Amino acid sequence: MSDSVLSGKGITKVFGFGDKKTIAVDHVDFDFHERELVSIVGESGSGKTTLVKMLLGLLSVTEGDIYFMGKKRDISTRGKKREYWKGIQAIFQDPFSSYNMFHKIDSVLLDCINMRGGAGLPRSKKIEMMTEACGFVNLKFAELTNKYPFELSGGQMQRLMIARIFLLKPKILLADEPTSMIDACSRATILDMLLQCRDEVGMMIIFITHDIGLAYYISDSVYIMEHGKFVEHGSADDVILNPSADYTKRLINDVPKIHAPWDFGKALG
């Protein structure tokens, strides 16, 4: 395995105080590597999204340390946080809440170019880069220019988010249920684009999902999360084909098997 790009020791997030406190993430350890595709799998409320927000620096860490590129993460100032965001970006499940709807698509893409140090490039070069990024996700920049995000479909907005990643070229992409709001055909296309982006840009991907079947299909490594803890982790084959935790076994058993008869009486009973 290549060098570690993101790791954590004892990462914990507590909301509230005293009797009303909630431990959303409970002393988790992890070590993610270059070009690796990791899935964090768990049901709603397991702590997945809270962990993602801490990794992005959108939520403070109650306890523990996060290391980025082998060094302890420092996002204590606005400038340091912006520098950190050059190396780590996210795609969220709800594209409608991921954009400032008052900013045109040109502005969204230009911000990415500027963040990567391209503010001084000629306008023609920036248009070329935006056109290439849109083409990567099967969109035409000429048809998007001067439009606002709300003028696009949900699927187009998801594609545009991947175009942003293509321009930013981060070391790490956090994909939090990025295909949950789109149809099955578009879902496969989006997943293929993410995998292609990993190969072309060389980034590692952390895929957040409740779908253990999908995690097995796309992942190198899988972490199973229950009640804020990692109850099991390892290679996709080890975790899915030879699970040791009861929670993992239940997640696998809950996946419908097309070739087997479904017992609706048991499900309804």
C-alpha positions as CSV (number, residue, x, y, z in Angstrom):
1,M,0.0,0.0,0.0
2,S,1.3,3.5,-0.8
3,D,1.8,6.3,1.7
4,S,-0.9,7.4,4.1
5,V,-2.7,10.6,3.0
6,L,-5.3,10.8,5.8
7,S,-5.3,9.2,9.3
8,G,-7.0,9.7,12.6
9,K,-6.3,8.6,16.2
10,G,-9.2,8.5,18.7
11,I,-11.4,10.8,16.7
12,T,-14.5,11.7,18.8
13,K,-17.4,14.1,18.5
14,V,-19.7,14.9,21.4
15,F,-22.8,17.1,21.1
16,G,-24.3,18.6,24.2
17,F,-23.3,18.4,27.9
18,G,-24.1,16.3,30.9
19,D,-27.2,14.1,30.7
20,K,-28.1,15.5,27.3
21,K,-24.8,14.8,25.6
22,T,-24.7,12.6,22.5
23,I,-21.5,10.8,21.4
24,A,-21.9,10.9,17.6
25,V,-18.4,9.6,16.8
26,D,-16.6,7.5,19.5
27,H,-12.8,7.2,19.4
28,V,-12.4,5.9,15.9
29,D,-9.0,5.2,14.3
30,F,-8.4,5.0,10.5
31,D,-5.6,5.1,8.0
32,F,-6.3,5.9,4.3
33,H,-3.8,5.6,1.5
34,E,-3.0,7.2,-1.8
35,R,-5.3,6.1,-4.7
36,E,-7.3,3.8,-2.3
37,L,-11.1,3.7,-2.5
38,V,-12.5,3.3,1.0
39,S,-16.2,2.8,1.9
40,I,-17.6,3.7,5.3
41,V,-20.8,1.8,5.7
42,G,-23.5,2.2,8.2
43,E,-27.2,3.0,8.7
44,S,-28.6,6.5,9.3
45,G,-27.5,7.8,12.6
46,S,-24.3,5.7,12.7
47,G,-22.1,8.8,12.7
48,K,-20.8,8.6,9.1
49,T,-21.8,12.2,8.0
50,T,-20.5,13.7,11.3
51,L,-17.2,12.0,10.7
52,V,-17.1,13.4,7.2
53,K,-17.7,17.0,8.5
54,M,-14.9,16.6,10.9
55,L,-12.5,15.3,8.2
56,L,-13.5,18.4,6.1
57,G,-13.0,20.8,9.0
58,L,-16.6,21.8,9.0
59,L,-17.1,20.4,12.6
60,S,-14.6,20.7,15.4
61,V,-13.1,17.5,16.8
62,T,-13.9,17.0,20.5
63,E,-11.0,14.6,21.1
64,G,-8.3,13.0,19.0
65,D,-6.0,14.0,16.1
66,I,-6.3,14.0,12.3
67,Y,-3.2,13.7,10.2
68,F,-3.0,14.9,6.6
69,M,-0.1,13.8,4.4
70,G,1.7,12.5,7.4
71,K,1.5,15.7,9.4
72,K,-0.9,16.7,12.2
73,R,-3.7,18.8,10.6
74,D,-3.7,22.5,11.4
75,I,-6.8,24.5,10.3
76,S,-6.6,27.1,13.1
77,T,-6.8,30.0,10.7
78,R,-8.9,30.8,7.6
79,G,-5.8,30.7,5.4
80,K,-4.7,27.3,6.7
81,K,-8.2,25.9,6.3
82,R,-8.4,27.2,2.7
83,E,-4.9,25.6,2.0
84,Y,-6.2,22.3,3.5
85,W,-9.3,22.4,1.3
86,K,-7.0,22.4,-1.8
87,G,-6.2,18.8,-0.8
88,I,-9.6,17.6,0.4
89,Q,-13.0,18.1,-1.2
90,A,-16.4,16.6,-1.0
91,I,-19.5,15.7,-3.0
92,F,-22.7,15.5,-0.9
93,Q,-25.9,13.6,-1.5
94,D,-28.1,16.7,-2.0
95,P,-26.8,18.8,-4.9
96,F,-29.5,21.4,-4.4
97,S,-28.0,22.5,-1.1
98,S,-24.4,22.2,-2.3
99,Y,-24.4,25.4,-4.4
100,N,-24.9,29.0,-3.8
101,M,-27.9,29.4,-6.2
102,F,-27.1,33.1,-6.7
103,H,-23.7,32.3,-8.3
104,K,-23.6,31.4,-11.9
105,I,-22.0,28.2,-13.1
106,D,-19.1,30.1,-14.6
107,S,-18.3,31.5,-11.1
108,V,-18.5,28.1,-9.5
109,L,-15.9,26.7,-12.0
110,L,-13.7,29.8,-11.9
111,D,-13.5,29.6,-8.1
112,C,-11.9,26.1,-8.6
113,I,-9.4,27.4,-11.1
114,N,-8.5,30.3,-8.8
115,M,-8.1,28.0,-5.8
116,R,-5.5,26.0,-7.7
117,G,-3.5,29.1,-8.5
118,G,-4.9,29.9,-11.9
119,A,-6.3,33.4,-11.2
120,G,-3.8,35.0,-13.5
121,L,-4.4,32.7,-16.5
122,P,-5.8,34.3,-19.7
123,R,-9.6,34.1,-20.0
124,S,-9.3,31.8,-23.1
125,K,-7.2,29.3,-21.1
126,K,-9.8,29.3,-18.3
127,I,-12.6,28.7,-20.8
128,E,-10.6,25.8,-22.2
129,M,-10.1,24.3,-18.7
130,M,-13.8,24.7,-17.9
131,T,-14.8,23.2,-21.2
132,E,-12.5,20.2,-20.6
133,A,-13.8,19.7,-17.1
134,C,-17.5,19.8,-18.2
135,G,-16.6,17.4,-21.1
136,F,-15.2,14.9,-18.6
137,V,-18.7,14.6,-17.1
138,N,-20.5,14.7,-20.5
139,L,-21.7,18.3,-20.1
140,K,-21.2,21.1,-22.6
141,F,-19.8,24.3,-21.1
142,A,-21.2,26.3,-24.0
143,E,-24.7,25.2,-22.9
144,L,-24.1,26.0,-19.2
145,T,-22.3,29.4,-19.3
146,N,-24.3,32.2,-17.7
147,K,-26.8,29.8,-16.2
148,Y,-27.5,29.3,-12.5
149,P,-27.4,25.9,-10.8
150,F,-31.1,25.9,-10.2
151,E,-31.6,25.8,-14.0
152,L,-30.0,22.3,-14.1
153,S,-31.5,19.0,-13.2
154,G,-30.3,17.1,-10.1
155,G,-28.2,14.8,-12.2
156,Q,-26.6,17.7,-14.1
157,M,-25.7,19.3,-10.8
158,Q,-24.1,16.1,-9.5
159,R,-22.0,15.9,-12.7
160,L,-21.0,19.6,-12.3
161,M,-19.8,18.7,-8.8
162,I,-17.5,16.1,-10.3
163,A,-16.4,18.7,-12.9
164,R,-15.3,20.8,-9.9
165,I,-13.3,17.9,-8.5
166,F,-11.6,17.4,-12.0
167,L,-10.5,21.1,-11.8
168,L,-9.4,21.1,-8.2
169,K,-7.6,17.8,-8.4
170,P,-7.6,17.2,-4.6
171,K,-5.6,14.4,-2.9
172,I,-8.8,13.2,-1.2
173,L,-12.4,13.1,-2.3
174,L,-15.2,12.5,0.3
175,A,-18.3,11.3,-1.5
176,D,-21.2,11.3,1.0
177,E,-24.1,9.2,-0.7
178,P,-23.5,11.1,-4.0
179,T,-25.8,8.9,-6.0
180,S,-28.7,8.5,-3.6
181,M,-30.9,11.2,-5.3
182,I,-30.5,10.0,-8.9
183,D,-31.9,7.2,-11.0
184,A,-30.1,3.9,-11.5
185,C,-28.7,4.6,-14.9
186,S,-27.3,7.9,-13.9
187,R,-26.0,6.3,-10.7
188,A,-23.8,3.9,-12.6
189,T,-22.5,6.7,-14.8
190,I,-21.6,8.9,-11.8
191,L,-19.8,6.0,-10.1
192,D,-17.8,5.3,-13.3
193,M,-16.9,9.0,-13.5
194,L,-15.7,9.0,-9.9
195,L,-13.5,6.0,-10.6
196,Q,-12.2,7.5,-13.8
197,C,-11.4,10.7,-11.9
198,R,-9.5,8.7,-9.4
199,D,-7.4,7.1,-12.1
200,E,-6.8,10.4,-14.0
201,V,-6.2,12.7,-11.1
202,G,-4.6,10.1,-8.7
203,M,-6.7,10.9,-5.7
204,M,-8.1,8.6,-3.0
205,I,-11.9,8.4,-2.5
206,I,-13.8,7.9,0.8
207,F,-17.2,6.7,-0.1
208,I,-19.9,7.1,2.5
209,T,-22.9,4.8,2.0
210,H,-25.5,2.6,3.7
211,D,-25.4,0.2,0.7
212,I,-23.0,-2.6,1.6
213,G,-23.4,-4.2,-1.8
214,L,-22.3,-1.1,-3.5
215,A,-19.4,-0.8,-1.1
216,Y,-18.2,-4.3,-1.9
217,Y,-18.4,-3.6,-5.6
218,I,-16.3,-0.4,-5.7
219,S,-14.0,-0.6,-2.6
220,D,-10.5,-1.6,-1.8
221,S,-11.2,-1.3,1.9
222,V,-14.4,-1.2,3.9
223,Y,-15.1,0.3,7.4
224,I,-18.4,-0.7,9.1
225,M,-19.8,2.0,11.5
226,E,-22.3,1.4,14.2
227,H,-23.3,3.9,17.0
228,G,-20.3,6.1,16.2
229,K,-17.7,3.2,16.3
230,F,-15.9,1.2,13.7
231,V,-17.0,-2.4,14.5
232,E,-15.1,-3.9,11.7
233,H,-12.7,-3.0,8.9
234,G,-10.4,-4.6,6.3
235,S,-10.3,-5.4,2.6
236,A,-13.7,-5.5,0.9
237,D,-13.4,-9.3,0.4
238,D,-12.5,-9.9,4.1
239,V,-15.2,-7.8,5.5
240,I,-18.1,-8.7,3.1
241,L,-17.3,-12.4,2.4
242,N,-16.0,-13.2,5.9
243,P,-17.7,-10.8,8.3
244,S,-17.0,-11.1,12.1
245,A,-19.2,-8.4,13.6
246,D,-22.9,-9.2,14.1
247,Y,-23.8,-5.8,12.8
248,T,-21.9,-6.5,9.5
249,K,-23.7,-9.8,9.2
250,R,-27.1,-8.1,9.6
251,L,-26.3,-5.5,7.0
252,I,-25.4,-8.2,4.5
253,N,-28.5,-10.3,5.3
254,D,-30.6,-7.2,4.7
255,V,-29.5,-7.0,1.1
256,P,-32.2,-8.5,-1.1
257,K,-31.0,-11.5,-3.1
258,I,-32.6,-11.6,-6.5
259,H,-32.0,-15.3,-7.1
260,A,-33.6,-16.3,-3.8
261,P,-37.4,-16.3,-2.9
262,W,-38.4,-13.4,-0.8
263,D,-40.3,-14.1,2.4
264,F,-42.6,-11.1,2.7
265,G,-44.5,-12.8,5.6
266,K,-41.3,-12.6,7.7
267,A,-40.7,-9.0,6.7
268,L,-44.2,-7.9,7.6
269,G,-44.5,-10.1,10.7
